[in-house]
Structures are given as C-alpha cells and as structure tokens.
C-alpha cells in the first residue's frame, strides 16, 4: 500500500475518492490519501526529519519509540513528538503491543505548480 499526499483545495480529495468509488475503480483501496491546503502546511506537518523517521521506521520495522530514537541518533522527546504527529496524520500506526510501524511501502507527494500568467 502507498500513501498519497497532495496539496489541493479543501474537499477535492474527498470528491476524488467518492468519484473513484462510484465508478467502481475503488473497490479495493491500495492507497491512503492525505491532503493539505498549501505547500506551507504540508511541509510544516511533514518536515524533512519526520520524512526521515518514516524512512527509518519502514527500514527498521515495528519497534518502540525509544529504539527508533536510538537508531536515528535523536533525542527521545523529539522523536516521540514527531511520531505522535505522524500517528495523528495516519502515516504511523501502533501494533497491539504498542510498537510503532509504517504500513506503507512508499509515499508520493503531489504538489501542483502555479500556472503562468
């Protein structure tokens, strides 16, 4: 499964998902969609260090936040905050025993560029 992250107007991701389901193409969802209203809000929520944590966690597999912080050579408190934000966004989940994990094989970021005037 992959995560698709996009910059789009409010509600456009919901309309696209609804249209896909109505057309029958979305019977089996193999992606997770996350939408931001601006590039600024996207990169505020998904900073480079958070994206690195996603990559590190995907490579390492399910683990504790402490083990992730140790492997990433970062302060536990900062990693804990970053993991909490990634969990809030739906990019990180917890196993039954409380370990954190990334269920996605890839993350795609789609950001349209401004049209020329």
Sine and cosine of phi, psi and omega as CSV:
sin_phi,cos_phi,sin_psi,cos_psi,sin_omega,cos_omega
0.00,0.00,0.52,-0.86,0.03,-1.00
-0.83,-0.56,0.38,-0.93,0.08,-1.00
-0.97,-0.22,0.77,-0.64,0.07,-1.00
-0.93,-0.36,0.87,-0.50,-0.02,-1.00
-0.91,-0.40,0.78,-0.62,-0.07,-1.00
-0.72,-0.70,0.40,-0.92,0.18,-0.98
-0.98,-0.22,0.89,-0.46,-0.06,-1.00
-0.41,-0.91,0.31,-0.95,0.04,-1.00
-0.88,0.47,0.47,-0.88,0.00,-1.00
-0.82,0.57,0.77,-0.64,0.06,-1.00
1.00,0.01,-0.23,0.97,-0.05,-1.00
-0.94,0.35,-0.53,0.85,0.05,-1.00
-0.93,0.38,-0.62,0.78,0.02,-1.00
-0.92,0.40,-0.68,0.74,0.04,-1.00
-0.88,0.47,-0.67,0.74,-0.01,-1.00
-0.90,0.44,-0.68,0.74,0.02,-1.00
-0.91,0.41,-0.67,0.75,0.03,-1.00
-0.88,0.47,-0.71,0.70,0.02,-1.00
-0.87,0.49,-0.63,0.78,0.01,-1.00
-0.91,0.41,-0.67,0.74,0.03,-1.00
-0.92,0.40,-0.66,0.76,0.00,-1.00
-0.90,0.43,-0.62,0.78,-0.03,-1.00
-0.97,0.25,-0.18,0.98,0.02,-1.00
1.00,0.00,-0.07,1.00,-0.01,-1.00
-0.97,0.23,-0.29,0.96,-0.11,-0.99
-0.97,-0.25,0.46,0.89,-0.04,-1.00
-0.91,0.42,-0.57,0.82,0.08,-1.00
-0.86,-0.51,0.93,-0.36,-0.05,-1.00
-0.99,0.17,0.85,-0.53,0.06,-1.00
-0.90,-0.45,0.38,0.93,0.03,-1.00
-0.53,-0.85,0.34,-0.94,0.08,-1.00
-0.87,-0.50,0.78,-0.62,-0.04,-1.00
-0.94,-0.34,0.71,-0.71,0.03,-1.00
-0.75,-0.66,0.74,-0.67,-0.10,-1.00
-0.81,-0.58,0.64,-0.77,0.07,-1.00
-0.83,-0.56,0.50,-0.87,-0.04,-1.00
-0.99,0.16,-0.30,0.95,-0.01,-1.00
-0.48,-0.88,0.34,-0.94,0.07,-1.00
-0.89,0.45,-0.58,0.81,0.00,-1.00
-0.87,0.49,-0.71,0.70,0.00,-1.00
-0.94,0.35,-0.58,0.82,0.04,-1.00
-0.88,0.48,-0.77,0.63,-0.08,-1.00
-0.98,0.20,-0.23,0.97,0.15,-0.99
-0.96,0.28,-0.68,0.73,0.00,-1.00
-0.97,0.23,-0.60,0.80,-0.04,-1.00
-0.91,-0.42,0.95,0.31,0.01,-1.00
-0.92,0.38,0.28,-0.96,0.04,-1.00
-0.82,0.57,-0.61,0.79,0.00,-1.00
-0.94,0.35,-0.54,0.84,0.05,-1.00
-0.94,0.33,-0.63,0.78,0.06,-1.00
-0.90,0.43,-0.61,0.79,0.06,-1.00
-0.90,0.44,-0.63,0.78,0.04,-1.00
-0.89,0.46,-0.65,0.76,0.06,-1.00
-0.85,0.53,-0.73,0.69,-0.01,-1.00
-0.90,0.45,-0.70,0.71,0.01,-1.00
-0.88,0.47,-0.70,0.71,-0.03,-1.00
-0.92,0.38,-0.61,0.79,0.05,-1.00
-0.89,0.45,-0.67,0.74,0.00,-1.00
-0.93,0.36,-0.62,0.78,-0.08,-1.00
-0.99,0.17,-0.53,0.85,-0.09,-1.00
1.00,0.03,0.04,-1.00,-0.03,-1.00
-0.81,0.58,0.71,-0.70,-0.01,-1.00
-0.33,-0.94,0.11,-0.99,0.07,-1.00
-0.98,0.21,0.32,-0.95,0.06,-1.00
-0.89,0.45,-0.60,0.80,0.03,-1.00
-0.87,0.50,-0.73,0.68,0.00,-1.00
-0.90,0.43,-0.61,0.79,0.04,-1.00
-0.91,0.42,-0.70,0.72,0.02,-1.00
-0.88,0.48,-0.67,0.75,0.00,-1.00
-0.90,0.43,-0.72,0.70,0.00,-1.00
-0.91,0.43,-0.60,0.80,-0.01,-1.00
-0.99,0.13,-0.11,0.99,-0.03,-1.00
0.83,0.55,0.75,0.67,0.00,-1.00
-0.78,-0.63,0.31,-0.95,0.04,-1.00
-0.89,0.45,0.73,-0.68,-0.04,-1.00
-0.83,0.56,-0.71,0.70,-0.05,-1.00
-0.87,0.50,-0.67,0.74,0.02,-1.00
-0.92,0.39,-0.67,0.75,0.02,-1.00
-0.92,0.40,-0.65,0.76,0.04,-1.00
-0.86,0.52,-0.71,0.70,0.02,-1.00
-0.90,0.44,-0.68,0.73,0.00,-1.00
-0.91,0.41,-0.67,0.74,0.02,-1.00
-0.90,0.43,-0.64,0.77,0.03,-1.00
-0.87,0.48,-0.67,0.75,0.03,-1.00
-0.92,0.39,-0.69,0.73,0.03,-1.00
-0.90,0.44,-0.58,0.82,0.05,-1.00
-0.93,0.37,-0.67,0.74,0.04,-1.00
-0.86,0.50,-0.61,0.79,0.00,-1.00
-0.98,0.22,-0.24,0.97,0.00,-1.00
1.00,0.00,0.20,0.98,-0.02,-1.00
-1.00,-0.03,-0.28,0.96,0.04,-1.00
-0.76,-0.65,0.62,-0.79,0.05,-1.00
-0.76,-0.66,0.17,-0.99,0.01,-1.00
-0.94,-0.34,0.59,-0.81,0.11,-0.99
-0.98,0.18,0.10,-1.00,0.01,-1.00
-0.88,0.47,-0.48,0.88,0.01,-1.00
-1.00,-0.07,0.22,0.98,0.12,-0.99
1.00,0.00,0.00,1.00,0.04,-1.00
-0.96,0.27,0.42,-0.91,0.03,-1.00
-0.99,-0.13,0.50,-0.86,-0.03,-1.00
-0.46,-0.89,0.35,-0.94,0.13,-0.99
-0.93,-0.38,0.83,-0.56,-0.03,-1.00
-1.00,-0.01,-0.14,0.99,-0.10,-1.00
-1.00,-0.06,0.61,-0.79,0.08,-1.00
-0.99,0.13,-0.47,0.88,-0.01,-1.00
-0.46,-0.89,0.32,-0.95,0.08,-1.00
-0.79,-0.61,0.80,-0.60,0.06,-1.00
-0.93,-0.37,0.73,-0.68,0.06,-1.00
-0.92,-0.40,0.85,-0.52,0.00,-1.00
-0.92,-0.38,0.84,-0.54,-0.02,-1.00
-0.67,-0.74,0.94,-0.33,0.00,-1.00
-0.93,0.37,0.56,-0.83,0.06,-1.00
-1.00,-0.03,0.44,-0.90,-0.02,-1.00
-0.90,0.43,0.57,-0.82,0.06,-1.00
-0.97,0.23,0.54,-0.84,0.04,-1.00
-0.94,0.33,0.59,-0.80,-0.03,-1.00
-0.99,0.15,0.00,0.00,0.00,0.00
